[in-house]
Amino acid sequence: MSYLVLARKWRPQNFGELVGQEAIARILQNAIVNGKVAHAYIFSGPRGVGKTTTARILAKALNCEQGPTSEPCGSCASCQAVTDGSSMDVSEIDGASNTGIDNIRDLRERIRYASSGGRYRVYIIDEAHMLSTAAFNGLLKTLEEPPAHVIFVLATTEPRRIPATVLSRCQHLPFRRVSTQKIKERLRFISDAEKIGISDSALDMIARAGEGSIRDALTILDQAASFAEKIGSTEIQDLLGVTDLQTLASLTSSVIEGDRKEILHTIAGLADSGADLRAFTKDLAHFVRNLLITSILGKAEGFLDVSDEEAEVVSRLKETTTEEHLALLLSELIRAEPSIKNALHPRVALEMSLIRLSLLSHFSTIDAALRNLKHQTGQETEDAPSAGSVQRPKGKGPKQKAEPSSAAVDREVRDIAAPEEPRPVPTGSLEDLWGAALERIEKTHHPLACKLREGTVSFEQDAIRIVFNGGLSVHAESVKENAGEIAQVMRELAGRRVPIKVETAKGKTVTRRDLKEKALKDPIVKEALELFEGRIVDVIPAQERGQE
């Protein structure tokens, strides 16, 4: 007898054996028990998560000799026929091979006949999204009103390609990716039953490589069982070219600490071992993402799909850095991944990307920057200031008014950048201050000052209104973009906030249509039109003819 691969040998035979699809199993079981089985279903989801398997289990549950039942016996002739693929009442159709309207016509002819031995005829159309538009249209009426003994199950990995007219006629059950932890538990159960010696770390790597697909994970386990008798993380790494957890953690730590020598040594080791550096970059980005989420949430149990070992490593590593640092690392890794993937020399691209990221080891928060600035300016505080915090100087002198640290820093930066004596602040009305403001702006931004002089300036209460008339309205947008600079100059001169309003003169535009309607109402024009049986072709304003 030929060898039966693990993915087929351990395919679930009842709803209780489905892994990661408990909600869908419960829906179908309750529908069978309550006699509310729909005439057509759409099973959608990633590959290898149990869509076709669930359709077969549903067929067995409906045609079981003890049923319809929520748990098929698996031993009766009907259940055995479905398991063996020899049932006359269960037809599996490959949507990729039967895409035409002729195939659907043939199907419509066959569904008229009653089932040979069971209660229902179940048609399972795999990869249903591959059907042509004509085939879908030919199937619409049959899907909406099939014979009472017929049930359709359409399985697809791309539900977006299923026409809305078909979706509306079926119950849609979306299958989800299986969590890494559940895949690992299933792999451990099968490994023990098959007497495969494999370590937990190796199972972790296989479960992650499966990417939510139990079938893919079982295929890898099958390969690993033929690769070595005792399977550890090293064997899986050699087999798949994936990176073990310790290497990811070690390299991430080196990047965080800025240890560029260790970064180069690690990449050299990966390259010498034949690791796929493109896949490694993806694994590294995923690891940093888990690290960032753990740093934000504190404990990521129930949020991240990671093993206990990885959760422990991530929890320990997050204490060595900050959320801001990790966010920058992840952002740059995501940006670098496409360039590494398409690079002629992926090793060089990866080395340069990680070395550039290691320079972020000098990253400091705003609080730290403010603390350093305070220290450099000689102002000591009782507590380290933070952005927006309130600080008080040390000493036993009289109480001083508390001042926000950001304002203090602004004052100190101005003192450092401009140690010369401050210029006298003009006093007087807004008109006087506006003249001084124009002189100051002209020294730093001459074009802006020229545009301001073209506008009509008015002073209302505590605000300045600048209006541009006619053709000068083209300056309005440019002045609006620099309104902040103008307001800052006025604030320095007036010692208070002075709103700046920039407007364009709005005048009502009289169209030729309006003039034509006005002319038609004129008595003289009316009399002339009636006298000569004429009509108004066009109206030309007097200004356009050069008249006053």
NUMINU-386545 format. One record per residue (C-alpha): residue number from 1; residue in one letter; x, y, z. Coordinates in steps of 0.25 Angstrom, whole numbers, plus 5000, padded with zeros to 4 digits. Example, Ala and Ser with C-alpha at 12.3 -4.5 7.8 and 13.67 -1.06 7.14 Angstrom:
BEGIN
1  A  5049  4982  5031
2  S  5055  4996  5029
# end
This chain:
BEGIN
1  M  5000  5000  5000
2  S  5005  5014  4996
3  Y  5009  5023  5007
4  L  4998  5033  5012
5  V  5003  5047  5015
6  L  5000  5052  5029
7  A  4991  5063  5023
8  R  4982  5053  5017
9  K  4983  5042  5028
10  W  4979  5052  5039
11  R  4969  5059  5032
12  P  4957  5062  5042
13  Q  4945  5052  5040
14  N  4935  5060  5049
15  F  4932  5074  5054
16  G  4939  5071  5067
17  E  4952  5069  5060
18  L  4952  5082  5053
19  V  4963  5091  5058
20  G  4962  5106  5059
21  Q  4948  5106  5053
22  E  4939  5104  5065
23  A  4929  5115  5062
24  I  4926  5109  5048
25  A  4925  5095  5053
26  R  4915  5100  5064
27  I  4907  5107  5053
28  L  4906  5095  5044
29  Q  4903  5085  5056
30  N  4891  5094  5061
31  A  4886  5095  5046
32  I  4886  5080  5045
33  V  4879  5078  5059
34  N  4869  5089  5057
35  G  4866  5085  5042
36  K  4870  5098  5037
37  V  4881  5094  5027
38  A  4882  5104  5016
39  H  4881  5100  5001
40  A  4895  5106  4998
41  Y  4907  5110  5005
42  I  4920  5118  5002
43  F  4932  5114  5010
44  S  4943  5124  5008
45  G  4957  5126  5015
46  P  4972  5123  5013
47  R  4977  5110  5008
48  G  4978  5098  5017
49  V  4969  5103  5028
50  G  4958  5092  5026
51  K  4948  5097  5015
52  T  4947  5085  5007
53  T  4948  5076  5019
54  T  4936  5083  5026
55  A  4928  5081  5013
56  R  4931  5066  5014
57  I  4927  5065  5028
58  L  4914  5073  5025
59  A  4911  5063  5014
60  K  4914  5051  5024
61  A  4905  5057  5035
62  L  4894  5059  5025
63  N  4894  5045  5019
64  C  4899  5037  5031
65  E  4890  5025  5034
66  Q  4888  5030  5048
67  G  4885  5044  5043
68  P  4884  5054  5039
69  T  4892  5056  5052
70  S  4902  5066  5057
71  E  4913  5056  5059
72  P  4913  5045  5047
73  C  4917  5031  5052
74  G  4928  5030  5042
75  S  4926  5015  5041
76  C  4913  5013  5033
77  A  4914  5010  5018
78  S  4910  5025  5014
79  C  4920  5031  5023
80  Q  4931  5021  5018
81  A  4928  5024  5004
82  V  4929  5039  5006
83  T  4942  5037  5013
84  D  4948  5028  5002
85  G  4942  5038  4991
86  S  4934  5028  4985
87  S  4920  5033  4989
88  M  4910  5034  4978
89  D  4903  5045  4985
90  V  4915  5054  4988
91  S  4921  5061  4976
92  E  4934  5069  4977
93  I  4935  5078  4965
94  D  4948  5086  4962
95  G  4944  5100  4958
96  A  4957  5103  4951
97  S  4955  5091  4941
98  N  4940  5093  4939
99  T  4939  5108  4937
100  G  4930  5108  4925
101  I  4915  5109  4923
102  D  4914  5095  4917
103  N  4919  5089  4930
104  I  4909  5097  4938
105  R  4898  5092  4928
106  D  4903  5078  4930
107  L  4902  5080  4945
108  R  4888  5085  4944
109  E  4883  5073  4937
110  R  4889  5064  4947
111  I  4883  5070  4959
112  R  4869  5066  4955
113  Y  4871  5052  4958
114  A  4869  5047  4973
115  S  4880  5042  4981
116  S  4885  5028  4980
117  G  4884  5024  4994
118  G  4885  5036  5003
119  R  4876  5047  5007
120  Y  4883  5058  5000
121  R  4892  5060  4988
122  V  4903  5069  4992
123  Y  4911  5077  4981
124  I  4925  5083  4986
125  I  4930  5093  4976
126  D  4945  5095  4980
127  E  4952  5108  4975
128  A  4938  5113  4971
129  H  4944  5127  4968
130  M  4950  5121  4956
131  L  4937  5119  4949
132  S  4934  5129  4937
133  T  4924  5140  4938
134  A  4915  5132  4928
135  A  4916  5119  4937
136  F  4912  5128  4949
137  N  4900  5133  4942
138  G  4896  5120  4938
139  L  4897  5115  4952
140  L  4888  5126  4958
141  K  4874  5120  4957
142  T  4879  5107  4961
143  L  4886  5112  4974
144  E  4873  5120  4977
145  E  4863  5109  4976
146  P  4870  5096  4975
147  P  4862  5083  4977
148  A  4859  5079  4991
149  H  4870  5068  4991
150  V  4881  5076  4986
151  I  4891  5085  4995
152  F  4902  5093  4989
153  V  4915  5096  4996
154  L  4925  5106  4988
155  A  4939  5107  4994
156  T  4948  5118  4990
157  T  4960  5125  4995
158  E  4956  5138  4988
159  P  4942  5142  4992
160  R  4943  5156  4986
161  R  4943  5149  4972
162  I  4930  5143  4975
163  P  4918  5151  4968
164  A  4909  5158  4978
165  T  4897  5151  4972
166  V  4903  5138  4976
167  L  4907  5143  4990
168  S  4893  5147  4992
169  R  4887  5133  4989
170  C  4897  5126  4999
171  Q  4900  5126  5013
172  H  4914  5131  5015
173  L  4923  5125  5025
174  P  4937  5131  5026
175  F  4948  5122  5031
176  R  4960  5128  5039
177  R  4974  5125  5039
178  V  4978  5115  5051
179  S  4986  5121  5062
180  T  5000  5117  5063
181  Q  4998  5111  5077
182  K  4986  5102  5072
183  I  4995  5097  5060
184  K  5006  5094  5070
185  E  4996  5086  5079
186  R  4991  5078  5067
187  L  5005  5075  5062
188  R  5009  5070  5076
189  F  4997  5061  5076
190  I  5000  5055  5062
191  S  5015  5054  5065
192  D  5012  5046  5078
193  A  5002  5037  5070
194  E  5012  5035  5059
195  K  5024  5034  5069
196  I  5032  5045  5062
197  G  5043  5050  5072
198  I  5042  5065  5071
199  S  5045  5077  5080
200  D  5036  5088  5084
201  S  5045  5098  5078
202  A  5044  5091  5065
203  L  5029  5090  5066
204  D  5029  5105  5068
205  M  5037  5107  5056
206  I  5028  5098  5047
207  A  5015  5105  5053
208  R  5020  5118  5049
209  A  5024  5114  5036
210  G  5010  5108  5033
211  E  5005  5123  5034
212  G  4991  5119  5039
213  S  4990  5106  5030
214  I  4989  5093  5037
215  R  4991  5086  5024
216  D  5004  5093  5021
217  A  5009  5091  5035
218  L  5006  5076  5033
219  T  5013  5076  5020
220  I  5026  5082  5026
221  L  5025  5072  5038
222  D  5024  5060  5028
223  Q  5037  5066  5021
224  A  5044  5067  5035
225  A  5041  5053  5039
226  S  5048  5048  5026
227  F  5059  5058  5029
228  A  5064  5053  5042
229  E  5060  5043  5053
230  K  5062  5053  5064
231  I  5056  5067  5060
232  G  5061  5080  5066
233  S  5061  5094  5063
234  T  5074  5093  5055
235  E  5069  5082  5046
236  I  5056  5091  5043
237  Q  5065  5103  5041
238  D  5073  5095  5031
239  L  5061  5089  5024
240  L  5053  5102  5023
241  G  5064  5112  5023
242  V  5056  5119  5034
243  T  5062  5127  5046
244  D  5061  5122  5060
245  L  5056  5130  5072
246  Q  5069  5133  5078
247  T  5076  5138  5066
248  L  5064  5148  5064
249  A  5065  5152  5078
250  S  5080  5154  5078
251  L  5080  5162  5065
252  T  5069  5171  5070
253  S  5077  5173  5083
254  S  5089  5177  5075
255  V  5081  5187  5066
256  I  5075  5193  5079
257  E  5089  5195  5086
258  G  5096  5199  5073
259  D  5106  5188  5073
260  R  5109  5188  5058
261  K  5120  5178  5059
262  E  5111  5167  5065
263  I  5101  5171  5054
264  L  5111  5168  5043
265  H  5115  5155  5050
266  T  5101  5150  5051
267  I  5098  5153  5036
268  A  5110  5146  5032
269  G  5106  5134  5040
270  L  5093  5134  5033
271  A  5099  5135  5019
272  D  5109  5124  5022
273  S  5098  5115  5026
274  G  5090  5117  5014
275  A  5078  5125  5020
276  D  5068  5132  5012
277  L  5071  5146  5015
278  R  5059  5151  5009
279  A  5050  5142  5018
280  F  5059  5146  5030
281  T  5056  5161  5028
282  K  5041  5157  5028
283  D  5043  5149  5041
284  L  5051  5160  5047
285  A  5040  5170  5044
286  H  5029  5161  5050
287  F  5038  5159  5063
288  V  5040  5174  5065
289  R  5025  5176  5063
290  N  5022  5166  5074
291  L  5032  5173  5083
292  L  5026  5187  5080
293  I  5012  5182  5083
294  T  5017  5175  5096
295  S  5024  5188  5100
296  I  5011  5196  5098
297  L  5001  5186  5105
298  G  5011  5181  5115
299  K  5005  5167  5114
300  A  5001  5162  5101
301  E  4994  5149  5105
302  G  4982  5147  5096
303  F  4986  5158  5087
304  L  4999  5152  5080
305  D  4999  5138  5074
306  V  5013  5134  5080
307  S  5018  5123  5088
308  D  5021  5123  5102
309  E  5036  5123  5099
310  E  5035  5135  5090
311  A  5026  5142  5099
312  E  5037  5141  5110
313  V  5048  5146  5101
314  V  5040  5158  5096
315  S  5036  5161  5110
316  R  5050  5162  5114
317  L  5055  5169  5102
318  K  5045  5180  5103
319  E  5051  5185  5116
320  T  5064  5190  5108
321  T  5057  5200  5100
322  T  5045  5209  5098
323  E  5033  5209  5090
324  E  5037  5221  5081
325  H  5050  5214  5078
326  L  5043  5201  5074
327  A  5033  5209  5065
328  L  5044  5215  5057
329  L  5051  5201  5056
330  L  5038  5194  5051
331  S  5035  5206  5041
332  E  5049  5205  5035
333  L  5049  5190  5034
334  I  5036  5191  5027
335  R  5041  5201  5017
336  A  5054  5193  5015
337  E  5047  5180  5012
338  P  5044  5182  4998
339  S  5058  5188  4994
340  I  5064  5175  5001
341  K  5054  5166  4994
342  N  5057  5172  4980
343  A  5072  5175  4982
344  L  5083  5168  4974
345  H  5091  5166  4986
346  P  5081  5164  4998
347  R  5092  5162  5008
348  V  5098  5176  5005
349  A  5084  5182  5005
350  L  5081  5175  5019
351  E  5094  5179  5025
352  M  5093  5194  5021
353  S  5078  5194  5026
354  L  5082  5189  5040
355  I  5094  5197  5041
356  R  5086  5209  5038
357  L  5076  5205  5048
358  S  5086  5203  5059
359  L  5089  5218  5058
360  L  5076  5219  5065
361  S  5083  5214  5078
362  H  5086  5229  5080
363  F  5071  5232  5080
364  S  5066  5240  5092
365  T  5052  5244  5096
366  I  5047  5258  5097
367  D  5048  5258  5112
368  A  5063  5254  5111
369  A  5065  5265  5101
370  L  5059  5275  5110
371  R  5067  5270  5122
372  N  5080  5271  5114
373  L  5076  5285  5110
374  K  5074  5289  5124
375  H  5087  5283  5129
376  Q  5094  5291  5118
377  T  5088  5304  5121
378  G  5092  5302  5136
379  Q  5077  5302  5141
380  E  5076  5290  5151
381  T  5062  5285  5155
382  E  5057  5276  5166
383  D  5051  5266  5156
384  A  5054  5263  5142
385  P  5045  5272  5133
386  S  5035  5266  5123
387  A  5028  5272  5112
388  G  5017  5281  5117
389  S  5021  5279  5132
390  V  5023  5290  5142
391  Q  5036  5292  5148
392  R  5041  5301  5160
393  P  5056  5305  5162
394  K  5063  5300  5174
395  G  5067  5309  5186
396  K  5062  5315  5198
397  G  5059  5328  5192
398  P  5045  5334  5190
399  K  5034  5326  5183
400  Q  5035  5328  5168
401  K  5023  5326  5159
402  A  5023  5313  5152
403  E  5026  5313  5137
404  P  5024  5302  5127
405  S  5037  5295  5123
406  S  5034  5297  5108
407  A  5033  5312  5110
408  A  5046  5312  5119
409  V  5053  5304  5108
410  D  5048  5314  5097
411  R  5053  5326  5105
412  E  5067  5319  5108
413  V  5068  5315  5093
414  R  5066  5330  5089
415  D  5076  5334  5099
416  I  5086  5324  5094
417  A  5084  5327  5080
418  A  5083  5342  5081
419  P  5092  5347  5093
420  E  5092  5361  5089
421  E  5083  5372  5096
422  P  5069  5371  5092
423  R  5063  5382  5083
424  P  5053  5392  5088
425  V  5039  5388  5086
426  P  5031  5399  5079
427  T  5019  5404  5086
428  G  5007  5410  5081
429  S  4995  5407  5073
430  L  4993  5395  5063
431  E  4996  5405  5052
432  D  5010  5408  5057
433  L  5013  5394  5061
434  W  5009  5390  5046
435  G  5019  5399  5040
436  A  5030  5393  5049
437  A  5025  5379  5046
438  L  5027  5382  5031
439  E  5041  5388  5033
440  R  5045  5375  5040
441  I  5038  5366  5030
442  E  5045  5373  5019
443  K  5059  5369  5025
444  T  5056  5355  5025
445  H  5045  5352  5015
446  H  5045  5364  5005
447  P  5035  5357  4994
448  L  5025  5356  5006
449  A  5027  5370  5010
450  C  5025  5375  4996
451  K  5012  5367  4995
452  L  5007  5372  5008
453  R  5009  5387  5003
454  E  5000  5384  4991
455  G  4988  5380  5001
456  T  4978  5389  5007
457  V  4980  5388  5022
458  S  4970  5392  5033
459  F  4971  5391  5048
460  E  4959  5385  5055
461  Q  4959  5384  5070
462  D  4971  5375  5073
463  A  4972  5369  5059
464  I  4978  5373  5046
465  R  4970  5371  5033
466  I  4978  5370  5019
467  V  4969  5371  5007
468  F  4974  5369  4993
469  N  4965  5375  4982
470  G  4964  5372  4967
471  G  4976  5366  4960
472  L  4984  5367  4973
473  S  4976  5356  4979
474  V  4987  5346  4973
475  H  4995  5350  4985
476  A  4985  5345  4996
477  E  4988  5331  4996
478  S  5003  5333  4997
479  V  5001  5343  5009
480  K  4991  5333  5015
481  E  5002  5322  5015
482  N  5012  5332  5023
483  A  5001  5337  5032
484  G  5008  5330  5044
485  E  5021  5337  5041
486  I  5013  5351  5041
487  A  5006  5347  5054
488  Q  5019  5344  5061
489  V  5025  5357  5057
490  M  5013  5365  5062
491  R  5013  5356  5075
492  E  5027  5360  5078
493  L  5024  5375  5075
494  A  5011  5376  5082
495  G  5014  5366  5094
496  R  5001  5359  5091
497  R  4994  5351  5080
498  V  4989  5359  5069
499  P  4980  5351  5059
500  I  4983  5353  5044
501  K  4972  5352  5034
502  V  4975  5351  5019
503  E  4963  5353  5010
504  T  4960  5355  4995
505  A  4950  5366  4991
506  K  4937  5359  4986
507  G  4929  5366  4976
508  K  4917  5361  4969
509  T  4920  5357  4955
510  V  4909  5361  4945
511  T  4908  5351  4933
512  R  4904  5353  4919
513  R  4892  5345  4922
514  D  4888  5354  4933
515  L  4889  5366  4924
516  K  4881  5359  4913
517  E  4870  5357  4923
518  K  4871  5372  4927
519  A  4870  5376  4913
520  L  4858  5368  4910
521  K  4851  5375  4921
522  D  4854  5389  4916
523  P  4842  5395  4909
524  I  4850  5402  4898
525  V  4856  5388  4894
526  K  4843  5381  4895
527  E  4837  5391  4885
528  A  4849  5390  4876
529  L  4848  5375  4876
530  E  4833  5375  4873
531  L  4834  5386  4862
532  F  4845  5378  4854
533  E  4841  5364  4859
534  G  4856  5362  4864
535  R  4863  5355  4875
536  I  4875  5358  4884
537  V  4887  5350  4879
538  D  4897  5356  4889
539  V  4899  5366  4899
540  I  4912  5374  4900
541  P  4915  5382  4912
542  A  4918  5397  4909
543  Q  4932  5396  4916
544  E  4936  5385  4906
545  R  4933  5395  4895
546  G  4942  5406  4901
547  Q  4930  5414  4906
548  E  4929  5421  4919
# end
